[in-house]
Amino acid sequence: MNRDSGAAGRVSAYLRQDTVLVSVVILLAGIGLATLLSASYLRAELYEKDPYFYFNSQALRFAVGAACGFAAFLVPVRFWMKAGPVVGVLTVLLLLLPLVPGFQASASGATRWISLGGLSFQPSEFAKVGIIIYMCWSLSTKGELARGFWYGFVTHSAVIGIFCGLILLERDLGGAVVACVIICGMSFASGLRWSYVALFAGIVSVACWQFVSAYGYRVARIRGWLDPWADPTGAGYVILHSFYAFANGGIFGTGPGEGLEKQFFIPEIHTDYIFTVVGEELGLAGVLLVAGLFLAYALRGLWIAKASPGLPGYYMAVGAALAVGVPAFINMGVALSLWPSKGLALPFFSHGGSNLVASLVCTGLLLRVAADGWMDHESGGAAAAPAREATAAAGARL
């Protein structure tokens, strides 16, 4: 490529360097929109008098998210490094807003949303991006110290307490779990000792159980998960109908648009349980395809991390891969009843703008790191050789 061909040519060349990730996202977006249309058109026709209402709104959000992701792609990693502390503070303030009267928007007893000018969004979704950037700065500046007890375990335990504590105040256990996994995963990738990682997991597990046991409906949800047939019209209702959906789908599914469980048997099927539509209408083949695409996304993100010329890009890619991959596999696992129900969106599939925009921004960050790696390769890598050695040492953890 001619280096003087202009900014547009360079952007095009950068994107071509990771056709795998771009292709995976395009496939997920296409299948996701088609699945959402199938899952939501009856509900949209009944309640909104327009069968394409949810599809059209999601398509618009895809456009907004793609623009935000492209903007994230254009920003160099070194800028985010400098902005890390500021981004951390802004993320804390963002998570405080749902607790402030006049900003909060509640649903189902939870205050997870902010309402501004008729628009609502979920701060915990965008907080994932802020956490990635903050942890990228924190781990990179600490270097070897990030692997130790005080600067690694203690410091980032406090980070977990602040970010996840605020998310838990909004009664968003799923969002807190994802944030915790991102922080722990990035710390593990820095070379944090196994014993400290295990201690992280133990403390978080105890905290989660305390938070679950404090609410009767969450205990009932776990009981329903353990034995859905004991309460088929109550706690086990959605689980059993999810089973029916996957059973109806068989190997190759009933066909697009031909599913039965979306006909008001599973509530809000266009959000938390949209994966059941994949299982029923596309069958086992569709389930394996979608799960495989999410696995490819996560693995490609980790590959980009290992190929990064420096620690900041390495940590950023690890965090971005976790931010999309973890909620995806939690959501799919819930639909398959592999673990208890948790209100997490399936990235690129579930209706809603916050998760979609955040996922596309994470994709933009991944492509930025991939582009930096390509530019370093093109320049011979001399400038980033010391950073690459540090990245290789940390990358051995992956």
C-alpha positions in Angstrom: 0.0 0.0 0.0 1.2 3.5 -0.8 1.8 5.3 2.5 0.8 8.6 0.9 -2.6 7.5 -0.2 -4.3 9.5 2.5 -6.2 8.8 5.8 -9.0 7.0 4.1 -6.7 4.6 2.4 -4.9 3.9 5.7 -8.1 3.2 7.6 -9.1 0.8 4.9 -5.8 -1.0 5.1 -6.0 -1.2 8.9 -9.4 -2.8 8.7 -8.2 -5.3 6.1 -5.5 -6.5 8.5 -8.2 -8.2 10.7 -10.8 -9.5 8.3 -11.4 -12.3 10.7 -12.8 -10.1 13.4 -14.6 -7.8 11.0 -16.2 -10.9 9.3 -17.3 -12.4 12.7 -18.9 -9.1 13.7 -20.7 -8.8 10.4 -22.1 -12.3 10.7 -23.1 -11.8 14.3 -24.8 -8.5 13.4 -26.7 -10.1 10.5 -27.9 -13.2 12.3 -28.7 -11.0 15.3 -30.9 -8.6 13.4 -32.7 -11.5 11.6 -33.3 -13.3 14.9 -34.5 -10.1 16.6 -37.0 -9.6 13.8 -38.4 -13.1 14.2 -38.5 -12.9 18.0 -40.2 -9.5 18.2 -42.5 -9.0 15.3 -45.6 -10.4 17.1 -45.0 -8.4 20.2 -44.3 -5.3 18.1 -47.5 -5.7 16.1 -49.6 -6.2 19.3 -48.1 -3.4 21.4 -46.6 -1.0 18.9 -48.9 -1.6 15.9 -45.8 -2.0 13.8 -44.3 -5.5 13.4 -40.9 -3.9 12.4 -40.8 -1.5 15.4 -38.0 -3.3 17.4 -36.1 -4.3 14.2 -36.1 -0.7 13.0 -35.0 0.7 16.3 -32.3 -1.9 16.6 -31.0 -1.2 13.1 -30.7 2.5 14.0 -28.8 1.5 17.1 -26.5 -0.6 15.0 -25.7 2.5 12.9 -25.1 4.6 16.1 -22.9 1.8 17.6 -21.0 1.4 14.4 -20.2 5.1 14.3 -19.1 5.0 18.0 -17.0 1.9 17.3 -15.3 3.6 14.3 -14.6 6.6 16.5 -13.0 4.3 19.1 -10.9 2.7 16.3 -9.6 6.1 15.3 -8.3 7.0 18.8 -4.7 5.8 19.4 -4.2 3.6 22.4 -1.6 6.0 23.8 -4.5 8.6 24.2 -6.5 6.2 26.3 -3.4 5.6 28.4 -3.1 9.3 29.2 -6.8 9.5 29.9 -7.0 6.4 32.1 -7.4 8.2 35.5 -9.9 10.7 34.1 -11.9 7.9 32.5 -12.0 6.0 35.8 -13.4 9.0 37.6 -16.0 9.6 34.9 -17.0 6.0 35.1 -17.7 6.2 38.8 -19.7 9.4 38.2 -21.7 7.6 35.5 -22.5 4.7 37.8 -23.7 7.2 40.5 -26.2 8.8 38.2 -28.9 6.1 38.4 -29.0 6.6 42.1 -29.7 10.3 41.7 -33.4 11.3 41.7 -34.3 13.0 38.4 -31.9 10.9 36.4 -32.9 7.4 37.4 -35.3 5.2 35.4 -36.5 2.1 37.2 -37.9 -1.2 35.9 -38.7 -4.4 37.7 -37.5 -3.0 40.9 -34.0 -2.1 39.6 -32.5 1.3 39.0 -30.1 0.4 36.2 -31.0 3.1 33.7 -30.5 6.8 33.2 -33.2 8.8 31.6 -32.2 12.0 29.8 -34.4 13.9 27.4 -36.7 10.9 26.7 -33.7 8.6 26.0 -32.7 5.9 28.5 -29.5 3.9 28.7 -27.8 1.5 31.1 -24.6 3.0 32.6 -23.2 -0.4 33.6 -22.8 -1.4 29.9 -20.7 1.7 29.1 -18.9 1.3 32.4 -17.3 -1.9 31.0 -15.5 0.3 28.5 -14.4 2.7 31.2 -13.2 -0.2 33.4 -11.1 -1.6 30.5 -9.4 1.8 29.8 -8.8 2.4 33.5 -7.4 -1.1 34.1 -5.3 -0.7 30.9 -3.7 2.4 32.4 -3.3 1.0 35.9 -1.7 -2.3 34.9 0.6 -0.7 32.3 1.9 2.0 34.6 2.5 -0.5 37.5 4.4 -2.9 35.3 5.9 -5.8 37.3 4.4 -4.4 40.5 0.9 -5.3 39.2 1.8 -9.0 39.8 2.4 -8.5 43.6 0.2 -8.3 46.6 -0.1 -4.6 47.4 -0.1 -3.1 43.9 -1.8 -6.0 42.2 -4.2 -7.8 44.5 -5.0 -5.1 47.1 -5.2 -2.2 44.7 -7.4 -4.0 42.2 -9.6 -5.5 45.0 -10.4 -1.9 45.8 -11.2 -1.2 42.2 -13.6 -4.2 42.2 -15.2 -2.9 45.4 -15.8 0.6 43.9 -17.0 -0.3 40.4 -18.9 -3.5 41.3 -20.3 -2.0 44.5 -21.9 0.8 42.6 -23.3 -1.6 40.0 -24.7 -3.7 42.8 -26.4 -0.7 44.3 -28.4 -0.5 41.1 -29.4 -4.1 41.7 -27.6 -5.3 38.6 -25.9 -8.5 39.8 -25.1 -9.6 36.2 -23.4 -6.4 35.3 -21.3 -6.6 38.5 -20.2 -10.1 37.7 -19.1 -9.1 34.2 -17.2 -6.1 35.5 -15.5 -8.3 38.1 -14.5 -10.9 35.5 -13.0 -8.1 33.3 -10.9 -6.8 36.2 -9.9 -10.2 37.4 -9.2 -11.4 33.8 -7.0 -8.4 33.0 -5.2 -8.8 36.3 -4.6 -12.5 35.6 -3.2 -11.5 32.1 -0.8 -9.2 33.8 0.9 -12.1 35.5 -0.9 -11.9 38.9 -0.1 -15.0 41.0 -2.6 -17.9 40.9 -3.1 -17.7 44.6 -4.2 -14.1 44.4 -6.5 -14.9 41.5 -8.1 -17.7 43.6 -8.5 -15.3 46.5 -10.2 -12.9 44.1 -12.6 -15.6 43.1 -13.3 -16.7 46.7 -14.1 -13.2 47.9 -16.3 -12.4 44.9 -18.1 -15.8 45.3 -18.9 -15.0 48.9 -20.0 -11.5 48.1 -22.3 -12.8 45.3 -23.9 -15.3 47.5 -24.6 -12.7 50.2 -26.2 -10.5 47.6 -28.3 -13.3 46.2 -29.4 -14.6 49.6 -30.5 -11.1 50.6 -33.4 -11.2 48.1 -36.0 -13.9 48.2 -36.8 -13.7 44.5 -33.2 -14.6 43.7 -33.2 -17.6 46.0 -36.4 -18.7 44.4 -34.8 -18.3 41.0 -31.9 -20.6 42.0 -34.4 -23.2 43.3 -36.3 -23.0 40.1 -33.1 -23.6 38.2 -32.2 -26.6 40.3 -35.6 -28.2 39.9 -37.8 -26.3 37.3 -40.4 -29.1 37.4 -41.1 -28.4 41.1 -42.7 -25.1 40.1 -43.6 -25.3 36.4 -45.9 -22.2 36.5 -43.6 -20.1 38.6 -39.9 -20.1 39.0 -39.4 -23.0 36.6 -41.8 -21.6 33.9 -39.3 -19.8 31.6 -36.7 -22.6 32.0 -39.1 -25.3 30.9 -40.3 -23.3 27.9 -36.7 -22.7 27.0 -36.2 -26.5 27.1 -39.2 -26.8 24.8 -37.8 -24.4 22.3 -34.5 -26.2 22.0 -36.3 -29.6 21.8 -38.6 -28.3 19.1 -35.6 -27.1 17.1 -33.9 -30.4 16.8 -30.8 -30.5 14.6 -31.7 -28.0 11.9 -34.6 -26.0 13.5 -38.2 -25.3 12.5 -37.0 -22.7 10.0 -36.7 -18.8 10.3 -39.9 -17.3 11.6 -41.5 -20.7 12.4 -40.8 -20.9 16.1 -43.7 -21.4 18.6 -42.2 -20.3 21.9 -41.9 -16.7 20.8 -45.6 -16.6 20.6 -45.9 -15.1 24.1 -44.9 -18.3 25.9 -41.5 -16.8 27.0 -41.8 -13.3 28.3 -39.4 -10.6 26.8 -38.0 -13.2 24.5 -36.5 -10.4 22.3 -34.1 -9.5 25.1 -32.7 -12.0 27.7 -33.9 -15.2 26.1 -33.4 -14.4 22.4 -31.0 -17.3 22.2 -34.0 -19.7 22.5 -35.2 -18.4 19.2 -31.9 -19.4 17.6 -32.3 -22.9 19.2 -35.8 -23.4 18.0 -35.7 -21.9 14.5 -32.1 -22.8 13.5 -31.7 -25.9 15.7 -28.5 -27.4 17.0 -26.7 -26.2 13.8 -27.6 -22.6 14.5 -26.7 -22.9 18.2 -23.3 -24.2 17.3 -22.8 -21.6 14.6 -23.7 -18.6 16.9 -21.7 -20.0 19.9 -18.8 -20.7 17.5 -18.9 -17.1 16.3 -18.7 -15.7 19.8 -15.9 -18.1 20.6 -14.1 -16.9 17.4 -14.6 -13.3 18.6 -13.1 -14.0 22.0 -10.2 -16.0 20.7 -9.4 -13.4 18.0 -9.4 -10.8 20.7 -6.9 -12.8 22.7 -4.8 -13.3 19.5 -4.8 -9.6 18.9 -3.7 -9.1 22.5 -0.7 -11.5 22.1 0.3 -9.8 18.8 0.2 -6.3 20.4 3.5 -4.4 20.3 3.0 -3.0 23.8 1.4 -3.7 27.2 -1.4 -1.0 26.9 -2.7 -2.6 23.7 -2.3 -6.1 25.2 -4.4 -5.2 28.2 -7.0 -3.3 26.2 -7.5 -6.2 23.8 -7.9 -8.7 26.7 -10.4 -6.5 28.4 -12.4 -5.9 25.2 -12.5 -9.6 24.3 -13.8 -10.4 27.8 -16.4 -7.6 27.7 -18.1 -9.2 24.7 -17.3 -12.8 25.3 -18.3 -13.2 28.9 -21.9 -11.8 28.8 -22.4 -13.8 25.5 -21.6 -17.1 27.1 -23.5 -16.3 30.3 -26.6 -15.4 28.3 -26.3 -18.6 26.2 -25.7 -20.6 29.3 -28.8 -19.2 30.9 -31.0 -20.1 27.9 -29.6 -23.6 28.1 -30.1 -23.7 31.9 -26.4 -24.3 32.5 -26.6 -21.7 35.3 -29.3 -19.7 37.0 -31.1 -16.9 35.1 -29.4 -13.5 35.0 -30.5 -10.5 33.1 -27.7 -10.1 30.7 -28.1 -9.2 27.0 -26.7 -11.3 24.3 -24.4 -9.0 22.4 -25.5 -8.1 18.8 -28.8 -10.1 19.3 -30.8 -8.7 22.3 -32.9 -5.6 21.7 -31.4 -2.6 23.4 -28.9 0.1 22.6 -26.6 0.2 25.6 -25.1 -3.3 25.2 -25.0 -3.0 21.4 -23.1 0.3 21.4 -20.7 -0.9 24.1 -20.0 -4.1 22.2 -19.3 -2.2 19.0 -17.0 0.2 20.9 -15.1 -2.8 22.3 -14.8 -4.1 18.7 -13.4 -0.7 17.7 -10.8 -0.9 20.5 -9.8 -4.4 19.3 -9.4 -3.2 15.7 -7.3 -0.3 17.0 -4.9 -2.6 18.8 -4.7 -4.8 15.7 -4.0 -1.8 13.5 -1.2 -0.7 15.9 0.3 -4.2 15.6 0.2 -4.0 11.9 1.8 -0.6 11.8 4.5 -1.8 14.0 5.1 -4.8 11.8 5.2 -2.5 8.7 7.8 -0.3 10.4 10.0 -3.2 11.4 9.1 -3.1 15.0 12.3 -1.4 16.2 10.6 1.3 18.2 8.4 -1.1 20.1 10.9 -3.9 20.7 11.2 -3.4 24.5 7.4 -3.2 24.9 7.0 -6.3 22.8 9.3 -8.2 25.1 7.1 -7.2 28.1 4.0 -8.1 26.2 5.4 -11.5 25.3 6.1 -12.2 28.9 2.6 -11.2 30.0 1.1 -13.0 26.9 2.5 -16.3 28.1 -0.4 -16.3 30.6 -2.8 -16.6 27.6 
